[in-house]
Amino acid sequence: MSESISESISESIEEHILCIICTVFDAYSAVLFLPSTDDETCTLAASYSHGDGVDTSATVAPGQGLVGWIVRNRQLLCVPNFDHYQSRLGYYRDREEESIKAFMGCPLSCGGVLCLDSRRQYAFSEKDNRILQLFAELVAKLRVRYSQQSFLADIPRYFSQLSLLQDLPGRHQRWNEHLREYLQTVVQTSGFDYGAFASIENPGETYVVDAETTPLMLLKSASPTLSINHGIVGWVFRNDQQVVVEGSGSDTAGPGLFGREDEEMFRTLMCMPISVDKVTQAVLCLASRKARRIDESLRTFVKLAVDQMAFYLENLYLRTRLRNLMPKVDLKGNGRATRQRT
């Protein structure tokens, strides 16, 4: 609820700024495009126009039209004499675009494009370029501010999911069922595309993939054995340190999780070591195919989820050691240990 309120406030402020921009430049329309959450296209997020021809559902891909050119090249573009036969804007319905004679657009530092157009030729000058850049900086700062508020709104949801993770041992007696729900909960809450849980097989040599939210490695074998000398996960096992790769806006995928040539590549990664008896015995892997930011509240949630799993495995380890060290001890309900007769 608080996240949707923040988004509504942000949208209303942005529309008000676009109205001011139209007034300052004596423009026909001002339009704001922002990056989509699912791919590299940009979607119309807010607009102000003296007409009703703006397509509020418009999207542009990198290189598509004048707006797409700015998305791809991340440079300001000013077209004082716009020819709709040579290029297109892509945010008007029907034939409304044919009346536009001038266009100016500026990329935002947080992604997206701030656009301005006019029905008058040569309506924008080089001086206007700098003023539009200042407005673009203002919009970008507002986006960062309200996105930070939405991060804060995620915190109560994270803690509610942590309580569910804490209850898992009471709901599942079988390890496979426990692990499956743990992994699904962490991945769905954190918003990653893929999750995997790997555990050490031969210390210093190999590990296995025990579970995945989407079958990738487990398609090839029931429980693939992998070398700790390859991939990011192997590096985590060898060095007992986490690896976090925040995706950039480029098309370049990050390094491979498991070090295999035929594996799927991801652009955003979190690989967290899980220690038992002060040794990394497992690794939690979270990955996304798209670029995304990993904010502080998300980092904290994943860290606490890893701590919960480490605590659970530590208890299992201690129970196993206790059974092995005291095979003939009967633990009575009165708290006293008595030696069994042989």
Residue pairs with C-beta under 8 A, 6 or more apart in sequence:
2 149
2 153
3 150
3 153
3 154
6 146
6 149
6 150
6 153
7 146
7 150
9 146
10 142
10 143
10 146
11 45
11 46
13 142
14 32
14 45
14 46
14 139
14 142
15 46
15 47
15 48
17 135
17 138
17 139
17 142
18 30
18 31
18 32
18 46
18 47
18 48
19 30
19 48
21 27
21 30
21 48
21 114
21 116
21 132
21 135
22 28
22 29
22 30
22 48
22 49
22 50
22 116
24 131
25 116
25 118
25 123
25 124
25 128
25 131
25 132
26 118
26 123
27 116
27 117
27 118
27 123
28 49
28 50
28 51
28 99
28 100
28 117
28 118
28 119
29 47
29 48
29 49
29 50
29 51
29 54
29 115
29 116
29 117
30 47
30 48
30 49
30 114
30 115
30 116
31 44
31 46
31 47
31 49
31 54
31 91
31 114
31 115
31 116
31 117
32 44
32 45
32 46
32 47
32 112
32 113
32 114
32 115
32 139
33 42
33 43
33 44
33 45
33 58
33 60
33 67
33 71
33 91
33 112
33 113
33 114
33 115
34 42
34 43
34 45
34 108
34 111
34 112
34 143
35 41
35 42
35 43
35 111
35 112
36 42
36 43
36 59
38 290
39 290
40 61
40 62
40 249
41 59
41 60
41 61
41 62
42 59
42 60
42 67
42 71
42 111
42 112
42 113
43 58
43 59
44 54
44 55
44 56
44 57
44 58
44 59
44 91
45 112
47 54
47 56
47 91
51 96
53 92
53 93
53 94
53 96
53 97
54 91
54 92
54 93
54 96
55 91
55 92
55 93
58 90
58 91
60 67
60 68
60 71
60 90
60 91
61 68
61 71
62 68
62 71
62 72
63 69
63 71
63 72
64 90
65 87
65 88
65 89
65 90
66 77
66 79
66 87
66 88
66 89
66 90
66 103
66 105
67 89
67 90
67 91
67 105
67 113
67 115
68 90
69 77
70 76
70 77
70 105
70 106
70 107
70 113
71 107
71 112
71 113
74 107
75 107
76 104
76 105
76 106
76 107
76 129
76 132
76 133
77 103
77 104
77 105
78 103
78 104
78 124
78 126
78 128
78 129
79 87
79 102
79 103
79 104
80 102
80 121
80 122
80 123
80 124
81 101
81 102
81 121
81 122
82 100
82 101
82 102
82 103
82 117
84 97
84 98
84 100
88 97
89 97
89 100
89 103
89 115
89 117
91 115
92 100
99 119
100 117
100 118
100 119
101 118
101 119
101 120
101 121
101 123
102 117
102 118
102 120
102 121
102 122
102 123
102 124
103 115
103 116
103 117
103 118
104 115
104 116
104 117
104 124
104 128
104 129
104 132
105 113
105 114
105 115
105 116
106 113
106 114
106 129
106 132
106 133
106 135
106 136
107 113
107 136
108 114
108 136
108 139
108 140
108 143
109 136
109 137
109 140
110 140
110 143
110 144
110 147
111 249
114 132
114 135
114 136
114 139
116 124
116 132
118 124
148 295
151 295
151 296
151 297
151 298
152 297
154 297
154 298
155 297
157 189
158 189
158 297
158 298
158 300
158 301
161 185
161 186
161 189
161 301
162 301
162 304
162 305
162 308
164 185
165 182
165 185
165 186
165 305
165 308
165 309
166 308
168 178
168 181
168 182
168 312
169 178
169 312
171 178
171 181
172 178
172 181
176 211
179 197
179 210
179 211
180 211
182 197
182 305
182 309
183 195
183 196
183 197
183 211
183 212
183 213
184 195
184 213
186 195
186 284
186 286
186 302
186 305
187 193
187 194
187 195
187 213
187 286
189 301
190 286
190 298
190 301
190 302
191 288
191 292
191 298
192 268
192 270
192 286
192 287
192 288
193 214
193 266
193 287
193 288
193 289
193 290
194 212
194 213
194 214
194 216
194 264
194 266
194 285
194 286
194 287
194 288
194 289
195 212
195 213
195 284
195 285
195 286
195 287
196 209
196 211
196 212
196 213
196 216
196 217
196 257
196 284
196 285
197 209
197 210
197 211
197 212
197 282
197 283
197 284
197 285
198 207
198 208
198 209
198 210
198 226
198 233
198 237
198 282
198 283
198 285
199 207
199 208
199 210
199 281
199 282
199 283
200 206
200 207
200 228
200 237
200 280
200 281
200 282
201 207
201 208
201 225
203 279
204 228
205 227
205 228
206 225
206 226
206 227
206 228
207 225
207 226
207 228
207 233
207 234
207 237
207 283
208 223
208 224
208 225
208 226
209 217
209 218
209 223
209 224
209 226
209 258
210 223
211 218
212 218
216 263
216 264
217 224
217 226
217 258
217 260
217 263
218 224
226 233
226 234
226 258
226 259
226 260
227 234
227 259
228 234
228 237
228 238
229 238
229 259
230 258
230 259
230 260
231 255
231 256
231 257
231 258
231 259
231 260
232 243
232 245
232 255
232 256
232 257
232 258
232 259
232 269
232 271
233 257
233 258
233 259
233 271
233 283
233 285
234 258
234 259
235 243
236 242
236 243
236 271
236 272
236 273
236 280
236 283
237 273
237 280
237 283
240 273
240 275
240 279
240 280
241 273
242 270
242 271
242 272
242 273
243 269
243 270
243 271
244 269
244 270
244 271
244 294
244 299
245 254
245 255
245 267
245 268
245 269
245 270
246 268
246 291
246 292
246 293
246 294
247 254
247 267
247 268
247 288
247 290
247 291
247 292
248 267
248 291
249 291
250 291
252 267
253 265
253 266
253 267
254 265
254 266
254 267
254 268
254 269
256 263
256 265
257 263
257 266
257 269
257 271
257 285
257 287
264 289
266 287
266 288
266 289
267 288
267 289
267 290
267 291
268 287
268 288
268 290
268 291
268 292
268 294
269 285
269 286
269 287
269 288
270 284
270 285
270 286
270 287
270 294
270 302
271 283
271 284
271 285
271 286
272 283
272 284
272 286
272 302
272 303
272 306
273 280
273 282
273 283
273 306
274 280
274 281
274 282
274 283
274 284
274 306
274 309
274 310
274 313
275 281
275 310
276 282
276 310
276 313
276 314
276 317
277 314
277 317
281 313
282 309
282 313
284 302
284 305
284 306
284 309
286 302
326 337
328 339
328 340
328 342
329 337
329 338
329 339
329 340
330 337
330 338
330 339
330 340
331 337
332 338
